[in-house]
Amino acid sequence: MSVRLVRLLSVALFGACLSTVALAKTQHAANKPAQGSSSLVWRGDDATANAVMSEVSAAWTKAGHGRVELQPFNTASGIDAVSNGTADLAGSARPSDGSPQNARLTFTPVAWNGLVIITQASNPISNLTLKQVHDIYYGKIHNWSEVGGRNAPIDVYAVASPGDGIEYSLRSLLFGRGNQPVAAPRLYVNTRKLEEGIALNPNGLGVAMLAGISGNSKLKAIPINGRAATPANIANGSYPLFVPLYLVTNPAGPKAAQAQAFIDFLQTEPAKAALRRHDVLPYQDGMQLAAMDDARRSTILAEVGAHVNHIPRPGNAGERSQASLAAVNTVAAAQLRTTTGHASRPAEERQSGLDHVEGSVANVSVSSLGHARGSATTVNTAQTSGTAFRGVRADASQTTTQAGGKTYTVSRGDTLSLIAKRHAVEVAQLREWNHLKSDQIRLGQVLRVSNQ
């Protein structure tokens, strides 16, 4: 090989090495976030993930602010994560309840959407009144025929923790308090699993977010008081179950400034356009909804006949100012800007409330409102209003008293051991009183559950 050829090969190889180094630097620069930006972690309910975060976070990244890692699961897990520092932002379809556990957290309303009562698309029901929805959840209405549908049981589904934003907000509207136990024997770990369950059951009923079921042909939102849950009806307040969506932050968190910058980004036109594409109303565009909130709640409670001892109204501790919101100085906006955090569930709930919820659905019992976890509770027919909200029992509506003792009608999901536990008796006693040779029972079977 000539000396000239060797020199040419050396120059070519050196040039290739320089090109490789330059390409690597270019790729590294392309993958590196813009200066001053930082990756954020968001956790919360699936509905807020779909309604607010999925496309807005993409717009945030496209604008050069960095990446947002989305971890959708449920509201309580998101708020807990922001409280303990494992997430920077949480999504919630409910405000703070004023609980002192996480008073340092800030709940900022960023959008409006509608709570929707859903059923499988094949269900012929075409309307429910607020009173009917209240009575279904309260355990006073059990069959679709009672509300103009076919002769079939209403299978009510719920998310296991009432700290779930969607469940909490619906119960707050219908009962005046978010921790109201309801007659829902089927419990799911989050709204997405609830939606999947109802899509398989033509008799199912539950609550979801309009943005969460948009485009899902297997589900339908039932009109309420003759009003469909449409973006237009939510925007003008004629659909009664509208709610704010919140982002939750920790002002003392390591990325508090970046989290606040993301919230501020939601006020920009690219972010608002992303919200509208998901049938979500930007918060500033719905200030009239804030103004009518108190009157709307009072009207709903009067219509359903609920007697409320206390409607949680968070105090001003930790309240943040959104000076950039055009209507932030209105009294109504100030009332709705619920920023005193409560974030986490009680320790006993975190340890036991969801331990019995495996996969998508399970039964969880409730013994008192102090530890209410949104479980399968049914109202005593003799106690249907006022202070009787505190006397919710798991068996009452299926129990009657006859000569010779109480009887219980077996409902879907019952087992002999569950019935025994509800009535504080032994399984062996139920077998003896009902002449059972095994623990097998059938739907609609009437069992004797007491000896006197």
C-alpha positions in Angstrom: 0.0 0.0 0.0 1.4 3.4 -1.0 2.2 6.1 1.5 -0.3 8.4 -0.3 -3.1 5.8 0.1 -2.3 5.3 3.8 -2.5 9.1 4.4 -5.9 9.3 2.6 -7.3 6.4 4.7 -6.1 8.1 7.9 -7.8 11.4 7.0 -11.0 9.6 6.1 -11.1 7.6 9.4 -10.3 10.8 11.4 -13.1 12.6 9.6 -15.6 9.8 10.4 -14.7 9.9 14.1 -15.3 13.6 14.2 -18.7 13.1 12.5 -19.7 10.4 15.0 -18.8 12.7 17.9 -20.7 15.6 16.4 -23.7 13.4 15.8 -23.7 12.1 19.3 -23.5 15.7 20.7 -26.4 16.7 18.4 -28.5 13.8 19.6 -27.7 14.5 23.2 -28.6 18.1 22.8 -31.9 17.1 21.1 -32.8 14.8 24.0 -31.8 17.2 26.7 -34.7 19.3 28.2 -34.6 23.0 27.6 -32.5 24.9 30.1 -34.4 25.6 33.3 -36.9 22.8 32.6 -37.4 19.7 34.7 -39.3 16.5 34.5 -42.5 16.4 36.6 -44.4 13.5 38.0 -48.2 13.6 38.0 -50.4 11.0 39.7 -54.2 11.0 40.1 -57.5 9.6 38.8 -57.9 8.3 35.3 -60.6 10.8 34.5 -58.3 13.8 35.1 -55.5 12.0 33.3 -57.7 11.8 30.2 -59.5 15.1 30.6 -56.6 17.3 31.5 -53.2 15.8 31.5 -52.7 13.6 28.5 -52.8 16.3 25.8 -51.9 19.3 27.9 -48.7 17.6 29.1 -47.8 16.9 25.5 -48.3 20.6 24.7 -46.1 21.4 27.7 -43.3 19.2 26.4 -43.7 20.6 22.9 -43.3 24.1 24.2 -39.9 23.1 25.6 -40.7 22.9 29.3 -39.7 19.3 29.9 -41.5 16.0 30.3 -44.4 15.1 32.6 -44.6 11.5 33.7 -48.2 10.4 34.1 -49.1 7.8 36.7 -52.9 7.4 36.5 -54.6 5.3 39.2 -57.0 7.1 41.6 -57.4 10.4 43.5 -56.3 9.2 46.9 -53.0 7.8 45.6 -52.2 11.0 43.8 -52.9 13.2 46.7 -50.9 11.0 49.0 -48.0 11.0 46.5 -47.9 14.8 46.4 -48.1 14.9 50.2 -45.1 12.5 50.7 -43.0 13.9 47.8 -43.2 11.1 45.4 -45.2 13.2 42.9 -45.2 16.8 42.0 -48.8 17.2 40.8 -52.0 15.3 41.6 -55.2 15.3 39.7 -58.5 15.4 41.5 -62.2 15.7 40.6 -62.9 17.0 44.1 -61.7 19.9 46.3 -60.1 19.5 49.8 -62.4 18.5 52.5 -60.5 20.5 55.1 -58.9 17.6 56.7 -55.8 18.6 58.7 -53.5 15.7 57.5 -52.1 17.6 54.6 -53.1 21.2 55.2 -49.9 22.3 53.4 -51.3 21.1 50.0 -52.9 23.5 47.5 -55.9 22.5 45.4 -56.1 24.7 42.3 -59.2 24.5 40.0 -58.1 24.3 36.4 -61.1 23.1 34.4 -64.8 22.1 34.5 -66.4 18.8 33.5 -69.6 16.9 34.2 -70.2 13.9 36.4 -72.2 11.4 34.4 -74.4 8.5 35.5 -73.5 5.7 33.2 -74.9 2.4 32.1 -74.2 0.0 29.3 -75.1 1.4 25.9 -77.8 -1.4 25.4 -79.8 -0.3 28.4 -83.0 1.5 27.2 -83.2 4.0 30.1 -83.4 7.5 28.6 -83.6 9.7 31.7 -83.2 9.9 35.4 -84.2 12.6 37.8 -81.8 13.7 40.6 -84.2 12.3 43.1 -84.1 8.9 41.4 -80.3 8.9 41.3 -80.3 9.8 45.0 -82.7 7.0 45.9 -80.8 4.5 43.8 -77.5 5.3 45.6 -79.4 5.4 48.9 -80.8 2.0 48.5 -84.5 2.9 48.1 -84.8 2.0 44.4 -83.5 -1.4 43.3 -85.1 -2.2 39.9 -84.8 -0.4 36.6 -88.6 -0.8 36.2 -89.0 1.7 39.1 -87.4 4.4 37.0 -89.1 3.6 33.6 -86.7 0.9 32.5 -87.0 -2.9 32.1 -87.7 -5.3 34.9 -84.2 -6.0 36.0 -82.1 -5.3 39.1 -80.0 -2.1 39.2 -76.4 -3.2 39.9 -74.8 -0.2 41.4 -71.0 0.1 41.0 -68.7 2.4 43.0 -65.0 3.0 43.6 -63.9 1.6 46.9 -62.6 4.7 48.5 -65.0 7.7 48.9 -61.9 9.8 48.8 -62.0 9.1 45.0 -62.7 12.5 43.5 -65.6 11.4 41.3 -67.4 9.4 44.0 -66.8 12.2 46.6 -68.1 14.9 44.4 -71.3 13.0 43.4 -72.1 12.2 47.0 -71.4 15.7 48.1 -73.9 17.0 45.6 -76.6 14.3 46.3 -76.2 14.0 50.1 -74.3 17.1 51.2 -71.2 15.2 52.3 -68.6 13.3 50.3 -68.2 10.4 52.7 -71.8 9.3 52.5 -72.0 5.4 52.3 -74.1 4.2 49.4 -75.9 1.0 48.3 -73.2 -0.2 45.9 -72.3 -3.9 46.3 -69.7 -3.8 43.5 -66.5 -2.0 44.3 -63.7 -1.1 42.0 -60.2 0.3 42.6 -60.7 3.2 40.2 -63.1 4.7 37.7 -61.5 3.0 34.7 -62.1 -0.5 36.2 -65.7 0.6 37.1 -66.3 1.6 33.5 -65.0 -1.7 32.2 -67.3 -3.6 34.6 -70.4 -1.6 33.6 -69.6 -2.1 29.9 -70.1 -5.8 30.5 -73.4 -5.6 32.4 -76.6 -4.1 30.9 -78.0 -3.7 34.4 -75.0 -1.8 35.7 -75.0 1.8 36.9 -72.2 4.0 38.2 -70.7 7.5 38.1 -67.9 8.6 35.8 -66.6 11.8 34.2 -67.9 12.9 30.8 -64.3 13.3 29.5 -63.5 9.8 30.7 -66.2 8.1 28.6 -66.1 10.3 25.6 -65.8 8.1 22.5 -66.6 4.8 24.4 -69.4 3.2 22.4 -70.0 0.6 25.1 -71.2 3.1 27.6 -73.8 5.9 27.7 -74.4 8.8 29.9 -78.0 8.9 31.2 -79.6 12.4 30.9 -80.4 14.0 34.2 -83.7 15.9 34.7 -84.0 15.8 30.9 -80.6 17.4 30.3 -77.8 15.5 28.4 -74.3 15.9 29.7 -72.9 17.9 26.8 -70.1 20.5 26.9 -72.7 23.2 26.0 -75.0 22.1 28.8 -72.1 22.0 31.3 -70.9 25.4 30.2 -74.3 27.1 30.8 -75.1 25.2 34.0 -78.3 23.5 32.7 -76.7 20.1 33.3 -76.8 20.0 37.1 -73.8 17.7 37.9 -70.9 19.9 36.8 -67.7 19.9 38.9 -64.3 21.6 38.9 -61.2 19.6 38.2 -58.2 20.3 40.4 -54.4 20.0 40.3 -52.9 19.5 43.7 -49.4 20.8 44.6 -47.2 21.0 47.6 -45.8 24.5 48.0 -42.9 23.0 50.1 -42.1 20.4 47.5 -38.7 20.3 45.7 -40.3 21.1 42.4 -42.9 23.6 43.6 -41.9 26.3 41.1 -42.0 23.9 38.1 -45.4 22.5 39.3 -46.7 26.1 39.6 -45.4 26.9 36.1 -47.3 23.9 34.7 -50.5 25.2 36.4 -49.9 28.6 34.9 -49.4 27.0 31.5 -53.0 25.8 31.7 -54.1 29.4 31.2 -52.4 29.6 27.8 -54.3 29.2 24.6 -52.5 25.9 23.5 -53.5 24.3 26.8 -57.0 25.6 26.6 -57.4 24.3 23.1 -56.2 20.9 24.3 -58.8 20.9 27.1 -61.6 21.8 24.7 -60.7 18.9 22.4 -61.5 16.6 25.3 -64.9 18.2 26.0 -63.4 20.0 29.0 -64.2 23.6 29.8 -61.1 25.7 30.9 -61.7 27.0 34.4 -61.6 30.7 33.4 -64.3 30.1 30.8 -66.7 28.8 33.4 -66.6 31.5 36.1 -70.4 31.7 35.9 -70.5 28.1 37.2 -68.6 29.2 40.2 -71.1 32.0 40.8 -74.1 29.6 40.8 -72.5 26.8 42.8 -74.0 27.5 46.2 -77.5 28.0 44.7 -77.1 24.9 42.6 -76.2 22.7 45.6 -79.1 24.0 47.7 -81.5 23.3 44.8 -80.2 19.7 44.4 -80.5 18.9 48.1 -84.0 20.4 48.2 -85.0 18.3 45.2 -83.7 15.0 46.6 -85.0 15.7 50.1 -81.7 15.4 51.8 -81.2 16.9 55.2 -77.6 17.9 55.7 -75.9 18.6 59.0 -72.8 20.1 57.4 -71.5 20.7 54.0 -67.6 20.8 54.1 -66.3 24.2 53.2 -62.5 24.4 53.5 -61.1 27.3 55.4 -58.6 29.9 54.0 -55.4 28.4 55.4 -53.0 27.7 52.6 -55.2 29.5 50.1 -53.3 30.5 47.0 -53.9 33.4 44.7 -54.3 33.0 41.0 -53.8 36.6 40.0 -53.6 35.7 36.4 -57.2 34.4 36.3 -59.4 37.1 34.9 -62.2 36.6 37.3 -60.2 35.7 40.4 -61.5 38.6 42.4 -65.1 37.6 42.3 -66.7 36.4 45.5 -68.0 33.2 43.9 -64.5 32.3 42.6 -63.0 32.8 46.0 -65.6 30.5 47.6 -64.9 27.8 45.1 -61.1 28.0 45.2 -60.7 25.3 47.8 -57.1 25.1 48.7 -56.8 23.9 52.3 -55.4 20.4 51.6 -56.4 17.2 53.2 -54.8 14.8 50.8 -54.4 11.5 52.4 -56.8 8.9 53.6 -56.7 7.9 57.3 -54.0 5.4 58.1 -56.5 2.7 58.9 -58.1 3.2 55.5 -54.8 3.0 53.6 -54.0 -0.2 55.5 -57.4 -1.9 55.3 -59.8 -0.1 53.0 -58.3 -1.4 49.7 -56.7 -4.5 51.0 -59.9 -6.4 50.1 -60.1 -4.9 46.7 -58.2 -7.2 44.3 -58.0 -6.5 40.6 -61.2 -4.7 39.8 -63.9 -5.5 42.3 -64.5 -6.8 45.8 -66.7 -6.3 48.8 -65.6 -4.0 51.6 -67.7 -3.5 54.7 -68.4 -0.3 56.6 -69.1 -0.1 60.3 -69.3 3.7 60.8 -69.0 6.9 58.9 -65.8 7.6 60.7 -64.1 4.9 58.6 -66.5 5.0 55.6 -64.8 3.7 52.5 -67.7 3.9 50.1 -68.5 0.2 50.6 -71.6 -1.8 49.9 -74.0 -0.3 52.4 -77.8 -0.3 52.1 -80.2 2.0 54.0 -82.6 0.8 56.6 -86.1 1.4 55.1 -87.3 2.7 58.4 -84.6 5.4 58.4 -84.4 7.3 55.2 -83.6 10.9 56.0 -82.1 13.3 58.4 -79.9 11.9 61.1 -80.6 8.4 59.8 -77.7 8.9 57.4 -75.6 7.9 60.4 -77.5 4.7 60.8 -76.7 3.1 57.4 -76.5 -0.7 57.7 -75.3 -3.3 55.3 -78.4 -5.5 55.3 -81.4 -3.4 56.2 -83.2 -2.9 52.9 -83.3 -6.7 52.3 -84.3 -7.5 55.9 -87.9 -7.8 57.1 -89.4 -8.8 60.5 -92.0 -11.5 60.6 -93.5 -13.8 63.2 -90.8 -16.1 64.4 -87.9 -13.7 63.6 -86.2 -11.6 60.9 -85.8 -12.8 57.4 -83.4 -11.7 54.7 -83.7 -11.9 50.9 -80.5 -13.0 49.2 -79.2 -10.4 46.7 -76.6 -10.6 44.1 -73.1 -11.1 45.5 -74.3 -12.5 48.9 -72.6 -15.5 50.5 -73.8 -17.3 53.6 -70.8 -16.1 55.6 -71.4 -12.4 54.5 -75.0 -12.6 55.6 -74.0 -14.2 58.9 -71.5 -11.4 59.5 -74.0 -8.7 58.7 -76.6 -10.0 61.1 -74.0 -10.9 63.9 -74.8 -14.6 63.8 -72.9 -17.8 63.1 -73.0 -19.6 59.7 -74.0 -22.8 61.6 -77.0 -21.0 63.0 -78.1 -19.9 59.6 -77.8 -23.5 58.4 -79.9 -24.7 61.3 -82.6 -22.1 61.1 -83.0 -22.6 57.3 -82.5 -26.3 57.2 -79.5 -25.9 54.8 -77.3 -28.9 54.1 -74.5 -26.7 52.7 -73.5 -23.1 52.3 -75.1 -22.8 48.9 -77.7 -20.1 48.5 -79.6 -18.7 45.5 -80.6 -15.2 44.4 -83.9 -14.2 45.9 -83.9 -17.0 48.5 -85.5 -15.9 51.8 -83.4 -16.8 54.8 -84.3 -16.6 58.5 -81.5 -14.6 60.2 -82.7 -14.5 63.8 -84.2 -16.9 66.3 -86.8 -14.4 67.6 
